[in-house]
Amino acid sequence: MPFLSTRGGGSAAGFGLGLASAGSFSDATVTGASTQEYTVGGIKYRSHSFLTVGSSSTINLTGADNGYGLYDVMIVGGGGGGGGTQNTNSNGYGGGGGAGGVILRENFRIADGNYGVVVGNGGAGNTSGNPGSNGGNSSLFSLTAQGGGGGGWTNDNAGTIQNGSTGASGGGAAGGDTGGYRQGGENVDGQGHNGGQGTGNTAGDYGGNGGGACEAGADGTDSVGMVARVSGAQGQSINGVRSAGLGNSFRDGGVNGYAGGGT
């Protein structure tokens, strides 16, 4: 079952990518991956998890019947970096980074052969005058999960309050005192959800959350600020276990959360 695992939604952390097959295993030679075997419901699985950012990892598949095997694949792009603030006497807040995109394929037919793996890095947090950077794309088997959008940046005193950036899930907009509400970034290719809006009124300066795999980012409000939760945490429960972001068990048979939006 292939999958990608995040090391921190909406932050400058890398994302992982994994692969496993069920039943009689095909031969797989991997570089840059960790391999696990586990049993669920009496079925034995093997997973290969790629966590090294960049394009140095590979997987070589051989020995499948008729030259093709069936695999479960999960790929997650890098999360967007959070926005920030500069010279704001009124405590303006930058927006949260959007989660990386998620691609899920079950019983995906893949030909024997050697494949390169690309693991997208998380986007950097803001620098002065700029929003958080978008996350990098992750790809395997001609499937590409887009990186998440960066959060908006604010310099409230100078009247600069940015929207969130477009990404797989959009980044949250920044907040400030003037100019009305700012819009969260839009999602692309149906791989996530939009970022939350930021406030633009004197009663509040709060940025929006980044969008996540399961839901849009929470809007900043004039009175309470960004909601202190990960976008997507309300959306997934597997066997009674709730995860932050998209719940998936491909890696080790347990429920792990992926692609929650940043706050």
Secondary structure as GFF3:
##gff-version 3
##sequence-region A 1 263
A	DSSP	beta_strand	17	22	.	.	.	ID=ss1
A	DSSP	beta_strand	27	31	.	.	.	ID=ss2
A	DSSP	beta_strand	33	40	.	.	.	ID=ss3
A	DSSP	beta_strand	43	50	.	.	.	ID=ss4
A	DSSP	beta_strand	54	62	.	.	.	ID=ss5
A	DSSP	three_ten_helix	65	67	.	.	.	ID=ss6
A	DSSP	beta_strand	68	76	.	.	.	ID=ss7
A	DSSP	beta_strand	102	111	.	.	.	ID=ss8
A	DSSP	beta_strand	113	119	.	.	.	ID=ss9
A	DSSP	beta_strand	138	140	.	.	.	ID=ss10
A	DSSP	beta_strand	143	145	.	.	.	ID=ss11
A	DSSP	beta_strand	154	155	.	.	.	ID=ss12
A	DSSP	three_ten_helix	156	158	.	.	.	ID=ss13
A	DSSP	beta_strand	160	161	.	.	.	ID=ss14
A	DSSP	beta_strand	237	238	.	.	.	ID=ss15
A	DSSP	beta_strand	241	242	.	.	.	ID=ss16
A	DSSP	beta_strand	246	248	.	.	.	ID=ss17
A	DSSP	beta_strand	256	258	.	.	.	ID=ss18
###
